Amino acid sequence: MSLYVVHHQHDEKTCPAKDPEMGAMLLQHLSPMNARKYGIRIKGDGVLNGKHSLFLIVEANDAEKVEEFMQPFKMAGPVEVWPASECEEVVARGGC
């Protein structure tokens, strides 16, 4: 499996967390059991406070699966998926 960093951005008006139903649906979508249905393993997540910006670190076989998994978030704003490496791997290969 490959490592990816995912960034989702939305504005205050489209913030899913403001709607209790939407927030609950997105939390369920991000659950480990649901992510496994897409072949995704979520290693970490974080939201920048007050910035309406979500970051995920995930493992998946390919970026297309990650894009598919993130589709519900695209209703609120753009999603970017970047291939990534763990620090140990970067040092072992001698650079980014």
N, C-alpha and C positions, 0 to 999 in steps of 0.2 A: 504494500500500500504506500501511496505517496502522501506527503504532507502539503497542506494548503492553508493559507491565511485568507479569511473571508472578511470583507468589510461591507456593512450595510449602513446607509445614511438616509435619514428622513428628516423632514422639518417638523417643527412643533405642532403644526396643524394636522399632520398625518401620523402623529406618534401612536403606534398601536397600544402602548401601555396605558393610554388615557381611557380606552374602551375596555371595560372588564372582560367582556366576551372575547374580543380580539386578543387581548393579553393572555387569557387562559388558553386560547387556541394555539397561539404561537409558542407558549411554554410547553404545551403537549407536543407540538411539532418538533421542538428541540430536545425532547426526552431521548435518552439513550435507546430505548426500545424502538421508537419511531425512526430515529436516525439509522439504526441497523437495517431497517426495511429498504433503505436507499444505498446500503453498503457504506455508510458513513460512520466513523467513530469520532465523536466530539471530544477533543482533549482539553479544551478550555474555552471560556467565553468571558466577555467583559463588555460593559456599556460605559462609555465616557459620560460621566455625570454632566447633565445640562447641555450636552453636545448632540444628542439624538444620533449617536454613532455606535454601532455594535460591531465587535470583532469576535471572530471564532477562529480557533485553531483546530483543524480537522484532518483526519486521515481518510483517504478514499482511493479507489483504483484509478480514477481519472477525474479531471476537472468538470466534465460534462455531468457526472453524477452529482457533484457539488452544486452546480448551476441548477440542476433539476430540484435538488433538495431545498434550495434557497428561493424557489419560485414564489411561495406565499409572501415573502418579504418584499418582493418587487412591486407589490400592490401599494406599498407605502413609500418606496424610494429605490434608488439604484443599489445594485449589489456588484461587488468586484471580487473575483477569485484569483489569488496569486499562488503559483507554486512556491514552496518554501522548503527549507532544510533546518534540521536541528543544529544547534551550535557545534556539537561534537563533530558532525559530518562536515561542516564548513571548515573547521580547523584541520580535520584529517585530510581533506582534499586540497588544502592550502589556500583557501579564499572563497569569497562569496560567489 
